[in-house]
Amino acid sequence: MSKLLSYVGLAALNELNTTFPQYESRLWDVTSGKIIGDVQYTPRDFWNSSTLPGNHSDWFAERMGEIVGLTTDFCDLMSLSPPDGKFLEEIRKGLKTIANGAGTRSDTMSSPVVVRMIFGDNTMNVTKTINQLTDGILSDKTNVDLWVGAWRSKLSWNHAKLIAVDGQFLHTGGHNMYTSDYLMEAPVHDLSLELHGEVAYGGHYYANEQWEYLQESDGAVYADSIIEFIPDTWKVYMPSTLPTLPLPPLENAFVVEFPPGVEKKYPPTYDNTKAKVDVGEVVPIISMGKLGTPSDDKPSEEAFVAMFDSAISSIKLSIQDVGPRKVCREEPVPTPGFAWPQNHLSAFGRALGRGVDVEIVLSNLGAFDLGGYSNGWTCNDVAAQIIKTIPLKYPEIYNNKKMLMDTVTNHLRLGYLRGIDGNTYPNGNEIALHTKHFIIDDIAAYIGSENIYSFDLAEWGVVIDDEVETKKMMKQIWDPMYEYSYTGDDCDLGYVVENMLDIPEPTVEDNFESIFKCYGISPEDVAAEGTILLELVSNAFSNSGDVPSLTPPPSTMLRMSPSIEPPVNDTNTFSTVK
């Protein structure tokens, strides 16, 4: 397969083979497949008009359910949170189709159909989720076994979005299964794709890795790991009872099986022998992911850098943000514990130095307040951070003001997402962008769940290493997006070069002071209120669309039995985010 890869794919493969050979057929795989139809961008008809019909993206949820329904042997489904609304309705239809084809345990000699689902929302009621999925569809007589799991490890949880079926069908990308965000008025923009062929094995293999971790971790331990991010100069404001106060981020895991007691506590590993799936003409693909905190290794992240470094002419990115999470839009400092992604920024700086165009479309700043679909950094902020890395490789460019201005004005272009009617919907909401998509030299493209900004979550996606398919994607998505989004007005490169390159990076104390400013309180307020500092820090950590809702446990419950569901606290003092 390697001989079919372009120089972009070979760069990624070389990094994966050299640095992460132990994860082949686990976190990454060199494979092939066929793209089914167009890539799935929602809302689909946006480029013609921002006024959308009421059912503008129902087709997307319906197709996800249909893919689940193709299962005759083994299905893996992974997402940030369980499906709701229309998505839940369609996934249930898919399960009903599986059940109809599987028969009953008493009248078949066939092994049960296996369905494994993993979500990043570790505070969800797993039993309730299984009941919602199975009620009236599956029973202890149906020849289908379903497992649902959720986990968190410090600042990591599942963020991958995929459906893999029978080693043949795959659906993956950036979409979560949120009805209100994707199917209603003023929807979030996102991108996924459907594939047929051997590439589906990679989705099953990746799910195996998470299930192995879940099985090892099942037992729900709540950890006070947030404390490590608080600087000593601020600890005077923390309560003396701190060691017994469990607060997010949490460390726990839950698994529930259906039917209970019929099958084992944990699902089987997908170990079907990889066989060639005859789907006609296929294209080379590299699937790649990472596990987050459960593993210090980051194969996909390092492969991204290798691909950026292989670029000869252009790097095009359609992404939510580049900068790290912020506490609030107004304060230009990251949330404590987060930083700019220097590995990616430096790759962009090296690309500019060798004359490669770097073009970036970002989510609109107003999306910060619409479920955390922007981290709040301006195009100027992003440009400054990229330009600051140029002297690491090309000091002669950075130290010559004319050369530097020529380099960035000729090769660096940034803009906020727009359509034919501008950057807002008719209801006034700024348009939110949640895609995780980049294109190298118009010959290879990534679609998946992994953001460019730093956040060590469990991620997975695919690189389509084919010029014809990449250019088809560009014609459908990138070309109209860039045509409307890049106006030249969103980023003032002259101002950036003259005024933003010498601004010192914020200290840890600056990070925490920003929390107080954002919430309009003083250190004296914190001292008087006791636990307020930790509550504010917790809110800062959870104020993002990548973070499932947090429900703090009672302070006495430092450890929970795996058979006990997380407590529901209707008076949750922590921010609830999508």
Secondary structure, DSSP 4 states (H G I P E B T S, - for coil): -GGGS-HHHHHHHHHHHHH-GGGBTTTEEEEEEEE-SS-EEESTTTTT-S---TTTTHHHHHHHHHHHTT-SSEEEEEESS---HHHHHHHHHHHHHHHHHH-BTTS--SPPEEEEEEES-TTS-HHHHHHHHHTTT--TTBSEEEEEEEEEETTEEB---EEEETTTEEEEES----HHHHTSSSPPBEEEEEEESTHHHHHHHHHHHHHHHHHHHTT-B---GGGGGS-GGGGGGS-TTGGG---SSPBEEEEEEESTTTS-SSPPP--PPP-----SS-EEEEEEEE-STT-S--HHHHHHHHHHHH-SSEEEEEES-SSPPBSSTTS-SBPTT----HHHHHHHHHHHHTT-EEEEEE--GGGGGTTS-S----HHHHHHHHHTTGGGT-HHHHTSHHHHHHHHHHHEEEEE--BTTBSB-TTSPBPPB--EEEEETTTEEEEES--SS----BEEEEEE--HHHHHHHIIIIIHHHHHHH--S-S--HHHHHHHTTTPPPPPHHHHHHHHHHHHT--HHHHHHHSTHHHHHHHHHHH-STTS----PPPTT-SB--TTSPPPP-TT--SPP--
